[in-house]
Amino acid sequence: MDNTLTKERPTDRIPHTNQLAEPSAQRTTPRTTPSRPAPTLAQLESALRASWGADTTADPAEWTSARRSRGQCDVTSLVLRHYLGGDLVLARVFIDCVQTEHHWWNRFPTGDIDLTRDQFYPHQDVIEHKVFDAAAIAEAGPIRPELLERFDRLLRRVTDHLAAN
């Protein structure tokens, strides 16, 4: 029996453009305000690393305080995209030529930013698969509620961290 219709598609993980702009009624914080300039990449990285938790990971069984970036790639890349724009890059992760999971990071005109690459071990191969620009993200449609909840949770924490520092 072909299970392709029941498997999660990689595009199921991408928020629709409208959801990225305003994924919940609880979040109304703009990217910038006249009194607060856009955060720098260093500020965002610090805020993200401080905000990761077991409740924002896609992989709670493997997440530990020692491996804080584990399972945070999807929500981290979405938060970076929220603040900085750019494209999303989807990769396949392999161990001994067997695909084990997916990985996400950001692509900007100046280069790639992958704040969660350290979650992988040296024996895991991360191979780029597809780039999602704004049009591809819009075409992908709605995302799973679970990812949207984790994204909102992480975005709120990052926004609070940036406001406090």
C-alpha positions as CSV (number, residue, x, y, z in Angstrom):
1,M,0.0,0.0,0.0
2,D,1.3,3.5,-0.9
3,N,1.5,5.6,2.3
4,T,2.6,8.8,0.5
5,L,-0.8,10.5,1.2
6,T,-0.6,9.9,4.9
7,K,3.0,10.9,5.3
8,E,3.8,14.5,6.4
9,R,4.9,16.5,3.4
10,P,7.9,18.9,3.9
11,T,5.6,21.8,2.9
12,D,3.3,21.0,5.8
13,R,5.9,22.6,8.0
14,I,5.9,26.0,6.3
15,P,3.6,28.7,7.6
16,H,1.4,30.5,5.1
17,T,2.6,34.0,4.5
18,N,-0.5,35.4,6.3
19,Q,0.2,33.1,9.3
20,L,3.8,34.4,9.4
21,A,2.6,37.9,9.4
22,E,0.1,37.5,12.2
23,P,-0.2,33.8,13.4
24,S,-2.3,34.5,16.4
25,A,-4.6,37.2,17.8
26,Q,-2.4,37.3,20.9
27,R,0.7,38.6,19.0
28,T,0.5,42.1,17.8
29,T,4.1,43.1,18.2
30,P,5.4,44.6,15.0
31,R,8.9,43.8,13.7
32,T,10.0,47.3,14.4
33,T,8.6,50.5,15.9
34,P,9.7,54.1,15.5
35,S,11.3,53.9,18.9
36,R,12.8,50.4,18.5
37,P,14.9,49.6,15.5
38,A,15.0,46.1,14.0
39,P,17.2,43.8,16.1
40,T,20.6,42.7,14.8
41,L,21.4,39.1,14.0
42,A,23.5,38.9,17.1
43,Q,20.6,40.1,19.3
44,L,18.2,37.7,17.6
45,E,20.6,34.8,18.0
46,S,21.1,35.6,21.7
47,A,17.3,35.9,22.2
48,L,16.6,32.7,20.3
49,R,19.2,30.6,22.3
50,A,17.8,32.0,25.5
51,S,14.2,31.2,24.5
52,W,14.5,27.6,23.3
53,G,12.9,25.1,25.5
54,A,11.3,21.6,25.6
55,D,8.0,23.2,24.7
56,T,9.4,24.8,21.5
57,T,11.2,21.7,20.1
58,A,9.8,19.4,17.5
59,D,11.7,16.5,19.2
60,P,10.9,16.6,23.0
61,A,12.3,13.1,23.5
62,E,15.8,14.1,22.4
63,W,15.8,17.7,23.6
64,T,18.0,18.4,26.7
65,S,19.4,21.6,28.2
66,A,22.8,20.4,26.9
67,R,21.4,20.1,23.4
68,R,19.1,23.2,23.4
69,S,19.0,23.5,19.6
70,R,17.7,20.0,19.1
71,G,14.4,20.1,17.2
72,Q,14.4,23.9,17.1
73,C,15.2,24.4,13.4
74,D,11.7,24.9,12.0
75,V,10.6,27.5,14.6
76,T,14.0,29.2,14.7
77,S,14.1,29.7,10.9
78,L,10.5,31.0,11.0
79,V,11.3,33.5,13.8
80,L,14.4,34.7,11.9
81,R,12.3,35.1,8.7
82,H,9.7,37.0,10.7
83,Y,12.3,39.6,11.7
84,L,14.7,39.5,8.8
85,G,12.8,38.2,5.8
86,G,14.7,35.9,3.4
87,D,14.1,32.4,2.2
88,L,13.7,29.1,4.0
89,V,15.9,26.2,3.1
90,L,14.8,22.6,3.6
91,A,17.3,19.8,3.9
92,R,17.2,16.1,4.3
93,V,19.2,14.5,7.1
94,F,20.8,11.1,6.5
95,I,22.6,8.5,8.6
96,D,24.3,5.8,6.6
97,C,22.3,6.8,3.5
98,V,19.0,6.5,5.2
99,Q,16.9,9.7,5.6
100,T,16.1,10.2,9.3
101,E,14.6,13.7,9.4
102,H,14.4,17.2,7.8
103,H,16.3,20.3,8.7
104,W,15.5,24.0,8.1
105,W,17.6,27.2,8.0
106,N,17.5,30.7,6.5
107,R,19.0,32.0,3.2
108,F,19.7,35.7,2.7
109,P,21.3,37.5,-0.2
110,T,24.4,37.8,2.0
111,G,24.5,34.0,2.8
112,D,23.0,31.3,4.8
113,I,22.3,31.4,8.5
114,D,21.8,28.1,10.4
115,L,21.5,28.7,14.1
116,T,20.6,25.1,14.9
117,R,23.2,23.2,12.8
118,D,25.0,22.1,16.1
119,Q,22.1,19.8,16.9
120,F,23.5,17.2,14.5
121,Y,26.3,14.8,15.1
122,P,29.3,14.4,12.7
123,H,27.9,11.1,11.3
124,Q,24.7,12.9,10.2
125,D,24.7,14.3,6.6
126,V,22.6,17.4,6.0
127,I,21.9,17.8,2.3
128,E,20.0,20.8,0.9
129,H,16.8,19.8,-0.8
130,K,14.7,22.8,-1.6
131,V,14.6,26.6,-1.2
132,F,11.3,28.2,-0.3
133,D,11.0,31.9,-1.3
134,A,8.0,34.1,-0.5
135,A,6.0,32.7,-3.4
136,A,6.7,29.1,-2.5
137,I,5.8,29.8,1.1
138,A,2.5,31.4,0.1
139,E,1.8,28.4,-2.2
140,A,2.4,25.9,0.5
141,G,-0.7,26.9,2.4
142,P,-1.6,26.5,6.1
143,I,0.6,24.7,8.5
144,R,-0.1,22.2,11.3
145,P,-1.5,23.8,14.5
146,E,1.3,22.2,16.6
147,L,4.0,24.0,14.6
148,L,2.1,27.3,14.7
149,E,1.8,27.0,18.5
150,R,5.5,26.3,18.9
151,F,6.3,29.3,16.5
152,D,4.0,31.6,18.5
153,R,5.5,30.5,21.8
154,L,9.1,31.0,20.6
155,L,8.3,34.3,18.9
156,R,6.7,35.7,22.1
157,R,9.8,34.7,24.2
158,V,12.2,36.2,21.7
159,T,10.1,39.4,21.5
160,D,10.1,39.6,25.3
161,H,13.8,38.9,25.5
162,L,14.6,41.6,23.0
163,A,12.4,44.2,24.8
164,A,14.1,43.4,28.1
165,N,17.7,43.7,26.8
